[in-house]
Amino acid sequence: MNSSDIKKIEKIIHYSFKDKANLVEAFTHSSYANQHGCTSYERLEFLGDAILDFVIASELYNKSNLKEGELSKSRARLVNSSSLIKIIDNLKLSSFIRVGDSVKSLDNANSIKEDLFESIVGAIYIDSSLDKARRFITRFIDVNTSFNKVTLIDYKSLLQEKVQRIKGSNLVYFTYEDPTNNGDFCAEVYINDVFVARAFSKNKKTAQMECARLAMLDEKTLEKILG
């Protein structure tokens, strides 16, 4: 890999390596390493995989009020093979991967593309810090696209539909900034003027969505109010 390729890669991923050898290793497949007697990206990929899971998990935890099961599903959706392969394809990084003669083409080598994203994460961490690795990950993976889908589709609209089935029933959300809870927004939902649920989040919409989710889960209260 020449200096021109290194500069192109660094521009694409928005990170300049202090030690260029880390970048080269991140783009070296085992077939090339075995053929030329150098180090492949396998160890970096192993490290990057763990860092990727941690970063996405912490981002989801800090930016949503999703429960454990929903957190797991959202993380799996964000870091699955197809998501990582799509990122590599969009960035057009496959052409820079160093492979041996045994690898005929990278057009359908999806496992290699998935490994590449993770090896880049590992390489950035080794070269710099967890914060820089986090910045790389969150530049290309937006956790908001995951938990917003879960909350908006699954709960708030469902609660609205449930209430509207009963003639004369009304649904009201009260949302306000709560200084006693780290300044998070608090959302409360009332059905027919009866308090049903309360939730907190960093933004108003997510607080309301979580509030609706909690209300939907409280079947006994809903049955008592709506009959």
N, C-alpha and C positions, 0 to 999 in steps of 0.2 A: 504494500500500500504506500503510495507516494504522498508527498506533502500536499499536493493539490487535492487529492481525495480527502485527506484529513480535514483540510480547510472547508471543503464542501459539506462534509458530514457535520462538523461543528456548527456551521451556519444553519443547517437544517434542524438540528436538535437544540439549538440555542444554548450551547454550552461549549466552552473552550477548555480542553484538558491541559492540566499542568504537566502531566506525564503522558505524552502521546502514545506510549507503549500500552497504556491502559485501554485506549480507544482501539488500537490495532488488535489487542487480545479479544476485545468484545466482539470484533467482527471476524474472528477466526474459527471456522467450523472444525470439528474433530478430524474430518477427512483431510483437510489441509494440514492440520497440525501433525497427524500421523505420517503424512507424506514428506513433510519438510522438517520434522523434528523440532517443532516449537509448541507453545502452549495454546490450547483451545479455549473457547469461552465457557466451557462447562462449569467451572467453579464460580465464575462471575454470574452465570445464569442461575445457579443454585442460590447464590446470595441475593440476586435481584428478585427472584421469585418470592422469597421471604419478605424482603423490603416492600415489594409491591403490595402484597397482602396486608402488611401492617399499615402502610400509608393510606390505602383505600379504606381499611377498617376504621382507622382513626378519623379520617375525613368524614365518613358517614356518621360516626358516633358524635362528632362535634357539630355537625351541620344539620342533624335531623333528630327527631324524637322517635324514630322507628324502633320497634321491639326487636329482640334478638333474632327471631326467625326471619323477619323482614330485612334486617341488617345483613344476614348471611346470604339471602337471595339477591339483594342489591349488589353486594360485593362480588358474588359469583357472576352476575350479569355483566359487571363492568370489566372484570379481568379474565373472562373466558377466552378461549383460543381465537374465536372469530373476531373479537374486539381488538386483540393485540395484533393479529394478522392484518386487519383493516388499517390500523395505524401505520404499520410498516409499509403497506402498499401505498397509502396516501402520501407518505413522506418519501417514497421511492428510494428506500435504503437497501433493497435487496441486491442491487447491482454492486454494492461495495463489499458484500460478504465474501470472504476468502474461503473457497472450497477446493477440495482435491479433485483429481481426475475421475474418481468414482461417482461424483455427483454430476449428472448430465445436465440438469437444468434446475433453476430455482423457481420456475413458473408455478409449479404445484407443490413446492417444498414448504408447506404451511407450518410444519413443526419447527423448521429452521427459522422461519420468520417470527414465530411466537418466542422462541428461545432468544432471538436477537434483541427483542424489546427488553426482556428481562436481563440480558447480559449488559445492555447499555445502562440500565438502572444500577446494576452491581458495580459497573466500572466507574460511574459518576460518584457513587458512594465511596469507593476506595480512593478515588482521586481527590475527593473534596470532603463532603459531609452528607449527613442524612437530610439536612435542609435542602441542599442542592438536588439531591435525588428526588425529594418530594416535589420540588419546583418542576423538574422534568416530567414527572408522572402527572401532576395536576394540570400541566400545560396541555396535555393531550387526552386526559381522561377527566371528564366533568362529572363529579358525583351528583350534581343537582339533577342531571337527566335521569338518574335512577330513582332517588327517593321521591321526587316530585311526581313521577308516574305512579308510584305505589300509592301515595296518599291521595292525590287528586282523583284518580279513577276509582279506586276501591272503596272509598268511605264517604266523602262529603256529598257527592252526587247521590249515593245510595241512601244516605240519611234523609236528604231532601225529598227523594221519591217516596220514602216510607211515610214521612209526615204528610205529604200531599195527598196520600190515599185516603186520609181521614178528613172529611169535610169540616171546615172551620178551624182546623189545627194550624198553629203557626210555629215557625222555627226562627230563633233569633240568636245571633252571636254577639257577644260583647268582648272586644279585644282592646287591651291596653298595655302600656309598658309598666313592668313591675320592678321598681327599684330594689325590692327585697330579694329578688332572684337574679342577681347579676345583670340587671337591666334587660332581661329577656322579655319578650311579649307573652302575655297571658291571654288565653282565649277561653271564654266560658260559653257554653251552649245551653239555651233554655227552650223547652218545648211547652207550649201553652202556659208560659210564665213559670214553669217548674224547672229548677236547676237540674241538669243531667250530667254534665262532665266539664272538666277543666284540664288545660294542657299548656305547656310552656315551650317556646322555641325562639331561635334567633331572629325570625321574621314572622310577620303577621299571618301570611298565608299558610305556612307550615304549622303554626300553632293551631289554626282553625281546622286544618286537615287532621291533625292528631286528635283534636278535640272531638271531631266527628267520628273518628275511628273508635275512640273510647266509648262514645255514646252508642254506637252500633253494637259494641260488645256487651253493653249492659242491657240485655234483653228483658230482664225482669222490670227494670224501671220504665223502659219503652212500652212494655205491655200494660203496665199500670197507668201510664199517662194516656196512651192512645187506645187502649182497650182491645 
